[in-house]
Amino acid sequence: MEKYWNKEIECASRAKMKKLQDERLVAQVKHVYENVKYYRDLMDKKGVKPEDIKGTEDLHKLPFLSKADLREAYPYGLLAKPLSECVRIHSTSGTTGKRVVAFYTQNDVDMWDECCARAITAAGGTEDDVVQVAYGYGLFTGGMGLHGGSHKVGCLTLPMSSGNTERQIQFMQDLEATILCCTPSYAAYIGETIHDMGLSPDDLKLKAGIFGAEPWTEEMRRSIEKSLGIKAFDIYGLTESSGPGVAFECSEQSGMHINEDNFIPEIIDPDTGEVLPEGEVGELVFTSITKEAFPLLRYRTRDLCVLSRKKCSCGRTLIKMAKPMGRSDDMMIIRGVNVFPSQIETVLIEQGYSPNYLIEVDRVNNTDTLDISVEMNPDKFSDKVKDVQKEERALAGAMKDMLGINPKVHLVSPKSIARSEGKAVRVIDRRKLHD
């Protein structure tokens, strides 16, 4: 039987949810306009006043925010509460440009814990469960988010953080962990290590995993479920809005329910900014309607996905977002063709390879090159050049069928590609070095 953490909200009627969203949106726009000069200037430039926003139907009148705005306003330019009322910060990895720093009041933390509690409950978690949190702790939101949600549900919480994989597995066995929370790439690595240690899923008590913070395919889900003997649930979040728990997967595993009482989603055309109707693919935009310290209105996530209000077998009425198909800023244009890493991962797993790969893009003589290094499976490993070349040609052919362009495939020995204990680095694009 499906379990809910907050059934009144998770199964609310559309009319009740819209009324709640309208009230919170109106109050939030007023709060932001009065307390955030950066966004007030954007609204004034667009000729929009708080009184113009009477409900969600007016959301499109507001200006967008992007990561570029967050970097420009760094560190305090988008803060809407005095620092004396803030209790925590989190930050993005800052791989390009300035980091994005998000602030939290105690109410913000409580709301975040509530959202993650819903996710854990949807994965079957109760106060009787042992939750092993192997997301990174610290500035990264993953560890603290699921940690707080686990506490709220009343689970025994193992704050393992990422790394030291054999110790992770020892604690998993000794303390009989039932739910694992980490990135999907680290879950895959844990499954691989369990096998290498001569163990099987039967030696563990795990029943579920809550995985997010990076893209992963349905093929990778099935691979993880098999290696760990669990049901694998997706979770979505972003530091800018709070962290994991913005949306979560239920037992149907066909998309993630968005916590609409806190976040209003839109899908827009990434080029024109036009709001698209339900069911169309576009860029996901979120408006935080309960966040106090760092309330972003119409924040462009760059994630490409679809929204759906199709009735869910779990009974929840919260709108669903599909697993992101990629990011508009992760999409690579190679020889005029749009290529997403998720497409490459799908082919690899369908062809029986592990999801351990590295994509390298470069430009030689003004022509883009695409090299994909893939680990051979230990049971199929061969050091015969002819055998390896045959496999490389077959895999390159499958890649061409998916991508529409010819990549160069390199099969490498098992475990030769560096593993990740956090977010996996899958793509190295050297073309900008030639610009």
VOLUM-816536 format. One record per atom (N, C-alpha, C): residue in one letter; x, y negated, z negated. Coordinates in pm, whole numbers, plus 50000, padded with zeros to 5 digits. Each point is the difference from the previous one (the first is absolute). Layout:
N
AXYZ ...
! end
This chain:
435
M500855012050000 M499154988050000 M500884987650000 E499654990350084 E500794987850012 E500014992149870 K501184995249962 K500144992049878 K500214985450038 Y499484991049918 Y500174985650021 Y500544993849872 W500814989750016 W500464992549884 W499014989149964 N499454993450102 N499044989249979 N498895001750103 K499085009149972 K498975003650097 K499134988250039 E499744991049904 E499134988550028 E500564991550113 I501314998550005 I500654992350106 I500265008750122 E500565011849979 E500405008550112 E498825004650084 C498825000849940 C498815004650072 C498934989050009 A500414987449985 A499064988850002 A499334998750137 S498774994750000 S499314997450126 S500724988850073 R499784999550131 R500654989550079 R499554986249952 A498704998649968 A499474987149956 A500664995649869 K500165009549908 K500624996649872 K501464996150018 M500735007350085 M501414996950022 M500164986650070 K499134997150097 K500134987150070 K499734988449904 K499015001449913 K499704989549903 K501214997449910 L500645010949955 L501184998849916 L501144993350076 Q500235004350124 Q501074994250082 Q499754985250027 D498744996550031 D499684986050028 D500334991249880 E499575004349882 E500234992249879 E501504998549973 R500725011050012 R501434999749970 R500784992250105 L499605001050126 L500694992750105 L499854984949981 V498784995649973 V499764985749980 V500854994749884 A500035007549890 A500784995849884 A501505000250031 Q500445010150077 Q501425001250030 Q500494988750091 V499204996650101 V500394989250091 V500154986949922 K499084997549909 K500084987949916 K501265000349914 H500285011749940 H501195001749916 H501294997450080 V500075005750119 V501204998450083 V500144985550047 Y498924994050044 Y500054986350052 Y500474990249892 E499535002349879 E500324990849891 E501395002249942 N500565012050018 N501255003349930 N501195003450089 V499785001650129 V501105003850090 V500114989650111 K500934990749985 K500144989250098 K500305005450139 Y500825010550009 Y500395005550130 Y498765004050079 Y499095007449934 Y498815004750071 Y498984988650018 R499944990749903 R499114988450015 R500384992150125 D501304998550024 D500454992950120 D499575007250127 L500075013649997 L499565007850116 L498504998150025 M499225000249892 M498554998050013 M499694986050051 D500684990049945 D499774986350044 D500354998350148 K501075006350041 K500424999250140 K498955006150091 K499325010349951 K498965006750079 K498634993349981 G499944990449910 G498754992949977 G498985008049922 V500475008449907 V499125008549921 V500064995949854 K498864998649936 K499904996849859 K499385011949926 P500245001249870 P499425011149925 P498495001150015 E499314988650008 E498535000550010 E499525005550134 D500925001350098 D499635006050129 D499895015249991 I500545005749894 I500015014649984 I498905003949903 K498935005450054 K498845003749919 K499865015149982 G500825007750073 G499955014549990 G500945006350099 T500015013350006 T500945007250087 T499814996650147 E498784995750038 E499764996450141 E500804987750041 D500524992549902 D500814988150030 D501505002649991 L500375012349974 L501415003449980 L500854995950121 H499445001550119 H500764997250123 H500414985350012 K499374991249921 K500334985750007 K501344996949933 L500455008949911 L501224997549924 L501245002850084 P501104993049973 P501265002750071 P500645013049953 F500805005850087 F500745012249966 F501254996449919 L500485010049927 L501334999649940 L500825011450059 S501284997950018 S500895010450051 S501205001449908 K500805010150026 K501205001849919 K500944988050016 A499974993750117 A500834988150022 A499584988849904 D498694998849975 D499534989949904 D500515003249860 L499975012849964 L500445003949866 L501484997049982 R500785002150104 R501434997149990 R500254984949995 E499204992650075 E500164985450000 E499634994249863 A499015006049935 A499534995049871 A500775005949882 Y500955008750027 Y500795006849895 Y500714989849911 P500075001849867 P499345010949928 P498644996449939 Y499774986949976 Y498814996149922 Y498914993050081 G500214998650131 G499094991950080 G498585005050012 L499765013049976 L498655005550009 L499465004149863 L500714996449896 L499585003449864 L498774991749962 A498975006849949 A498734993249969 A499724999149851 K500925004949918 K499854999449855 K501314994949938 P499954993749885 P501244995949934 P500855012349968 L501304998450005 L500905011249967 L499735005449860 S499534991549910 S499715004449863 S498895010449996 E499175000750107 E498915009950005 E500395012350081 C501215000050057 C500465011550080 C500815009549912 V499795012950020 V500675009949915 V500975009050077 R499974999350134 R500865009150076 R500184994850142 I501125003950063 I500154998150144 I500365013450062 H499705001350128 H500535010850083 H500494993750129 S500775007550076 S500604994350120 S500135010650108 T499974995450124 T500265008950113 T501505002550009 S500365009150090 S501415003950013 S500864988950058 G499384990750075 G500774988850054 G501025004050103 T499635009850087 T500945004750102 T500264989450106 T499054990750018 T500244989050094 T499614987049931 G500884990450004 G499694987049941 G499875000649849 K499284990049945 K499804999349856 K499045010949954 R500175003949874 R499055009249941 R498654993249982 V498955008349993 V498694995149961 V499815003449853 V499724990049918 V499815002049858 V498544997849967 A499365009949937 A498604999049961 A499894999349848 F499094991849952 F499844997749856 F498695006349951 Y499995003749871 Y498845006849941 Y499684994049863 T498734997049978 T499534997449865 T499635013549938 Q499655000349873 Q499595012549938 Q498725005250066 N499104991150038 N498795004450070 N500345006250135 D501024994650068 D500445005950127 D500535014149980 V500775002049894 V500545013349970 V498855009649967 D499034995249922 D498865008449963 D499205004250125 M499814990650092 M499295003150124 M500765010450082 W501314998550006 W500855009350074 W499925014049939 D500095000649867 D499875013049932 D498665006550031 E498944991950004 E498665005050031 E499965006250140 C500594993150096 C500015005050138 C500765013250011 C501145001049931 C500785012350005 C499335011349923 A499254996549895 A499235010149928 A498955006250090 R499394991850085 R499035005350096 R500675009850096 A501214996650044 A500725008750093 A500355013449936 I500484999649877 I500375012449930 I498775008649976 T498884993749963 T498775007649977 T499505006150130 A500094992650110 A499575005350130 A500835012050043 A501255000649952 A500885011450030 A499765011749904 G499014998549912 G499665010749906 G500624998349864 G500604988549972 G500684997949873 G499054997049885 T500325005549882 T499254997449877 T501014998349887 E499494997849878 E500894998649885 E500775012849971 D499615011050060 D500685012849978 D501195002050093 D500224990850093 D501075001850098 D501334994249954 V501075005250061 V501354995049980 V500444993850133 V500204986749998 V500324992750122 V501484996650003 Q500705005150101 Q501434997350015 Q500164988750101 V500444988449952 V500154988350086 V501444999350047 A500215003450128 A501355000150058 A500164989050104 Y499124990049995 Y500264987650072 Y501074992449922 G500704990850069 G500974991849931 G499334990349904 Y500644997849886 Y499534990049904 Y500804987250023 G499664989549928 G500734987550015 G499214990150082 L500654992850091 L499324989950080 L499035006250099 F500285012150046 F499105007350090 F498705003149926 T498864998450068 T498715001649933 T499575014549978 G500605009450074 G499515013849996 G499965006349862 G501154999649931 G500085006749870 G499054994149898 M500034986949982 M499164993649899 M498525001150032 G499655000050129 G498605001050038 G499375013149958 L500595011350043 L499445013049965 L500195003149853 H501064994649941 H500235001549855 H498824994049923 G499624987750037 G498904993449931 G498685007150022 G499775004650122 G498775007350028 G499915013149924 S501145006949989 S500045012649926 S499704997849852 H500604989649944 H499714996549860 H498524997349979 K499414992550093 K498604996049985 K499085012350002 V500325009550086 V499215012450005 V500215008449875 G501174998549937 G500315007749879 G500855012250027 C500615000450119 C500885011450035 C501304999049921 L500655011549979 L501374999949952 L500864995250117 T500734989149980 T500734993650110 T501495002549987 L500615005450106 L501445002150005 L500614989050087 P500614989849941 P500554988850077 P501385003450056 M500045009450095 M501275005450048 M500784990350088 S499294991250073 S500604992050105 S500535009450108 S500694994650101 S500485008550108 S501435004549971 G500425010650070 G501375004749987 G500165011749906 N501235005449995 N500335011649917 N498975011150021 T499935004950123 T498895008650043 T499945013149923 E501135006049970 E499955012749925 E499444997949860 R500324988349938 R499414997149870 R498494997750014 Q499604993450109 Q498574998250027 Q499285013649997 I500605009550069 I499375013250012 I500025007349866 Q501084998349923 Q500055006349867 Q498884994849911 F499834986649996 F498914994249920 F498645004450055 M499915000950131 M498775004250064 M499605013949950 Q501005008649986 Q499745013549950 Q499765000049849 D500934993949925 D499955000949854 D498764993449942 L499614988450055 L498854992749945 L498725002550079 E500105008850098 E498845004650077 E499234988250062 A500744991750074 A499384988750069 A498955005050098 T498884993050004 T498905004050089 T499794990450116 I500454987449985 I499854990050107 I501334993150021 L500464999650123 L501264993650035 L499714987050076 C500654989149961 C499854987150067 C501364995450050 C500164998350131 C501264995350057 C499784996750147 T501074996150070 T499884997850144 T499875013550069 P499345000550115 P499885012950070 P501345005850042 S500974991550037 S501305005450039 S500695006549881 Y499824994349879 Y500615006149882 Y499265012849962 A498685000250019 A499245012349973 A500495011350091 A500274996750127 A500515010050094 A501375005049954 Y500844990849950 Y501325003949952 Y499905008849876 I499084996849910 I499795008349881 I499585014150043 G499095000850096 G499575013150049 G501165007950061 E500854993150073 E501175006350061 E500965005149891 T500204991849896 T500925003849892 T499445011749919 I498715000149978 I499375011449931 I500295012950073 H499884999650132 H500285011950082 H501485003849989 D500894989950005 D501445002749992 D500405005949864 M499234996749895 M500285005249866 M499455014249980 G499395005450104 G499455013549991 G498645000549931 L499354988349990 L498684999349937 L498914999350107 S498775001649956 S498864998750090 S498934991749931 P498984995350073 P498924992449937 P499345007449884 D500075013250003 D499395008149892 D500734998249868 D501234995050006 D500774997849877 D499674986549935 L499094992450062 L499624986849950 L498524999749966 K499604989849927 K498594998149965 K499384988650081 L500754994550095 L499494988750077 L498715003650074 K499054990649997 K498755001950075 K499774988850101 A500604988449977 A499764988550087 A501224990950004 G500064992250107 G501044989850013 G499374987250051 I500494988649951 I499524986950046 I501204993050062 F499984999050132 F501184995650074 F499704987550083 G500924990549998 G499834987850077 G501304992250008 A499904987350034 A501114990450010 A500755000850133 E499665009750084 E500615001050132 E499055007750091 P500124998150132 P499115007250092 P500275015049996 W498945007950012 W500165014650014 W498835005450079 T500275010550074 T499025005450093 T499215011349936 E498915003950068 E499225011649955 E500845012750005 E500885000750099 E500885011650010 E500925000949879 M500514988449955 M500864999949882 M499195003549876 R498754995749995 R499145003749887 R499905015249988 R499715006650111 R499855014549997 R501295006949959 S501134994550047 S501305005849965 S500264998849850 I499694988349941 I500204997949856 I499065008949920 E498745000850043 E499035008349928 E500455014649996 K500595004650108 K500475013850006 K501235002049911 S500944990650005 S501265001849926 S499814998649850 L498994992149957 L499784997949856 L498755007249947 G499215005650090 G498805007149957 G498964990849938 I499804988350060 I499134989749941 I499034994650104 K499114991249954 K499214991650088 K500654986149994 A500344994650116 A500754987450007 A499064988450033 F499984989849913 F499124988550016 F500814987650037 D499454992250090 D500644987650042 D499574988649907 I500884990349981 I499684988049923 I500634988250071 Y499334988649996 Y500484988350074 Y500094988049906 G501004992050025 G500134987749924 G501124991650057 L500134987949951 L501104991550039 L500284990449885 T501274997449981 T500424991549889 T499254986850000 E499774994650119 E499384986950010 E498594999649938 S499305011350000 S498645000249947 S499915006049860 S500915008649965 S500145005549863 S500995011550003 G499805009350092 G500815012150006 G499105011550039 P500435012649980 P499145011350037 P498674999249927 G498945004450070 G498684999649939 G499064990450069 V500494992450096 V499094991850080 V498975009150066 A500465011750044 A499115010150058 A500525013949964 F499105009749995 F500395013549958 F499155010350073 E500555011950010 E499325010850070 E499185008549903 C498895005150049 C499135008949922 C500155014250050 S499155008949951 S500105014250034 S499785002650149 E499334991050070 E499765002050143 E501274998450082 Q500974992649950 Q501304997950066 Q499854995050144 S499104990550019 S499764994950136 S500074984850002 G500904994349925 G500114985649988 G499974995949854 M500384987749973 M500124995449862 M498924989749967 H499325002149888 H498994990649953 H500694987549946 I499574988450047 I500564987249954 I499234995449877 N500704995749899 N499364994849878 N499444986250030 E498805000150060 E499404987950054 E499594989849894 D499915004349875 D499684990349896 D501194991049970 N501185003850051 N501214992049980 N500634994950129 F499765007050110 F500664996750126 F498995000650115 I499894989150074 I499124999950118 I500865002350124 P499715010750076 P500805002850120 P499374994250126 E500854996850095 E499574996350135 E500955006950098 I499525001950123 I500865004550108 I499994989050106 I501194995550038 I500104989250098 I500845004250120 D499814993150109 D500895001450114 D501334993749960 P501105007750001 P501284994549951 P500534988550084 D499524998650123 D500494989450087 D499164987349988 T498675001549992 T499124988350000 T499484996249861 G500035009549904 G499454997449868 G498495001849995 E499395003950110 E498545002050005 E499615012049915 V498934998649920 V499505011049919 V499345010350091 L500395012749984 L499485010750085 L498895007649927 P499075005850075 P498925007649936 P500495013249943 E499215005649909 E500325012949939 E500255010550109 G501035008149979 G500295010750094 G501074996750101 E500394987350011 E501044996250095 E501364999349931 V501045003950074 V501364999749947 V500534985750002 G500594996049889 G500614986849992 G500844998749876 E500404987749970 E500854997349884 E499144998249875 L500415006449893 L499284999549873 L500344987249925 V498954993249953 V500144987549925 V499285001749866 F500624995549891 F499385001249869 F499864986449932 T498874998449932 T499784988649912 T499825005249859 S500864995749908 S499915004349860 S499014990949927 I498925005849947 I498964991749939 I499985000549848 T500925007749940 T500075000249854 T501404997049948 K500984999850087 K501384997549958 K500124985549951 E500584998149884 E500074986749939 E501304992650031 A501145006649978 A501294993150009 A500464997950144 F499725009750086 F500544999750136 F498885004050097 P498944991950010 P498825003750077 P500144996350148 L500255009950084 L500184997350142 L498685001150075 L499694989750079 L498804999950082 L500375002950144 R499325009650059 R500215003950141 R501485002750029 Y500565009149925 Y501415003650017 Y500155010550110 R500844997050097 R500225009050114 R501025010749961 T499565012549996 T500865010949955 T500945005150108 R499644997950127 R500705005450117 R499725014950020 D499245006249910 D499635014050019 D498865001150100 L500105009550091 L498985002150103 L499125011749960 C498704997749992 C499105010949961 C498574996850040 V499075008249950 V498574998950031 V499235000249869 L498914992449991 L499115000549885 L498725007450037 S499425007049902 S498775007650027 S499105000449877 R498714998250022 R499005001549894 R499215013050016 K500525009150077 K499345013050017 K499845006749864 K498845006049977 K499725006449872 K501065010549967 C500494999849876 C501055009349958 C499415011049914 S500495012050018 S499475011549925 S500294999049851 C500964991349961 C500334998849858 C498964991849924 G499154992850073 G498974991849936 G500384985549980 R501274996650022 R500414986149985 R499484991650117 T499644987749969 T499514990950104 T501044989650039 L501145000049933 L501084990750034 L500455002350144 I500184989150074 I500435001250139 I501335007650008 K500195007150111 K501235007650018 K500914993550103 M501295000849976 M501004996550099 M500695012950045 A500215001250129 A500735011750051 A501464998949958 K500685011349999 K501454999749977 K500614990550103 P500814990349958 P500584990750097 P500715007350113 M499764995450122 M500585006450118 M501414994950026 G500434990849921 G501314993650016 G499854985549961 R501054992650014 R499984985749968 R500304992150127 S499324988850015 S500254992050119 S501464995650004 D500644998649881 D501404996149999 D500955012149994 D499455012349989 D500825012050008 D499985005850142 M499034995550078 M499905005150136 M501254995850078 M500585009650068 M501174997250084 M499554999550145 I500424989950071 I499744999450145 I501285004350069 I499965011850059 I501185005950063 I499705002150147 R500744992950082 R499775000350146 R498554997050033 G499434990549927 G498644995750027 G498915008849943 V500395010449924 V499035009449944 V499944998249848 N498784999749945 N499824999049854 N500275013649936 V500935000349905 V500375012549934 V499914998149848 F499315009349933 F499914999949854 F500745012249945 P500744998449889 P500655011649939 P499055011449969 S498744996849965 S499035010549967 S499745009350118 Q500094994850123 Q499815008650117 Q501115010450009 I501224995649970 I501155009150006 I499895010649891 E499584995849880 E499845009549891 E498955010550032 T498914995950062 T498945009350038 T500535010850093 V500764996150101 V500575009750094 V500935009849928 L500864994749913 L500965008649930 L499315010849918 I499014996049923 I499345009949914 I499175009750083 E499364995050107 E499255009050089 E500915010350065 Q501254996250024 Q500965009150063 Q500755008749899 G499614998849872 G500585008749898 G501264994849934 Y500314987150017 Y501184994249937 Y499624993049870 S500984998149914 S499754992849875 S499934985150029 P499384992249911 P499914985550023 P501264992649958 N501155006050023 N501284993649972 N500624995850133 Y499914987250030 Y500434995150131 Y500494985649987 L500704995450102 L500494986350004 L499854994950143 I499354988550014 I499794993850131 I501004988650014 E500775000150108 E500974989350026 E499704993950136 V499754986949997 V499694992650123 V501154990450027 D500414999350126 D501114991150036 D499744994850141 R500914991650047 R499904994750136 R501365001650066 V500045007450111 V501235002550074 V499804995550145 N500864991250047 N499894994650136 N498604994550026 N499484992549901 N498684993550009 N498825009850005 T500255012549962 T498935010149998 T499865005649859 D498785000749951 D499765005649867 D500295014949998 T500625004549891 T500245014349980 T499275004649874 L499535012350003 L499295005849886 L500625013649968 D500705000649885 D500625012549955 D499315004849874 I499625012749997 I499315005749885 I500805012049949 S500534998749879 S500715011149937 S499025007749912 V499995013150016 V499045008649930 V500745011849939 E499695003149876 E500635011649937 E499385013050051 M500865009750028 M499525013350032 M499555006949872 N499025008650011 N499565007749884 N501045010749968 P500285002349872 P501035009849963 P499775013850062 D498735004350009 D499735013550053 D500125000650153 K500094988350064 K500154999850146 K501344994150042 F500884997849901 F501274993450029 F500865008750092 S500604993450098 S500905006950092 S501174990950029 D501195005850009 D501164992050037 D500415002850145 K499135007050075 K500255002450141 K499544987850079 V500914994150075 V499714987750072 V498815001650093 K499935011250072 K498915002050096 K498655000549929 D499955006749883 D498745000949925 D499564986149952 V500964992549949 V499684986749948 V499524990950114 Q500695000350113 Q499634991550113 Q498615003550052 K499665012750000 K498675004350045 K498924994349908 E500265000849869 E499044994749904 E499884984850013 E501124993250022 E499984985450015 E499184995950122 R500165007250110 R499234996850121 R498515002149978 A499655010849931 A498585002849974 A499384989249911 L500744996049898 L499484989949908 L499934986350070 A500994996850082 A499984987450074 A498794999550094 G499665011550060 G498835000750088 G498714997349924 A499885005749879 A498814997749917 A499934985349958 M501174994149972 M500034985849963 M499564991350118 K500445003350120 K499614992250118 K498505000650020 D499415011949981 D498555001450015 D499254990949903 M500534998449879 M499344991749899 M500284985250023 L501274996550030 L500414986050003 L499904993550137 G500155008050105 G499994994450134 G501364995750048 I501035002049918 I501374996950042 I500915011649958 N501165000750063 N500955010749972 N500954996149886 P499955006849887 P500994997549895 P501185009650016 K501074997049933 K501125009449989 K499885006749865 V499815013249997 V499825007349875 V501305006949961 H500384998649874 H501215006449947 H499595009149884 L500135012950016 L499755009249890 L501265001049915 V499854997449872 V501155000149910 V499815010849894 S501065003249930 S499945011049903 S499074996749883 P499445010349936 P499104997849886 P500664991649890 K499214990949940 K500424991749886 K501094989950034 S500204997150130 S501054990550037 S499494985650006 I498694998149997 I499444986549997 I499714996449855 A500444988249959 A499864995949859 A498555000249956 R499765005549880 R498665000549943 R499704987049927 S498704997049987 S499604988049928 S499235003749876 E500294993149890 E499255002049876 E498974988849982 G499984990750094 G499004989449999 G499404999150139 K499964988050056 K499494998550135 K501075004650099 A499615008950090 A500965005550095 A500364989950108 V501274999650039 V500454991850113 V499995008850122 R499084997450091 R499825008550118 R500524993650128 V500124986850002 V500314993050124 V501184990549981 I500945000750094 I501104990450009 I499934993850139 D499704987050006 D499904993050128 D501174990450013 R500905003550089 R501234992050017 R499874989550110 R498844999150063 R499864990850113 R500204985549961 K499604996549877 K500144986049957 K501464995949992 L500935009849989 L501424996749995 L500484994550136 H499225003150105 H500414995450134 H499344986850037 D499064995449917 D499274987650033 D500884987649977 
! end
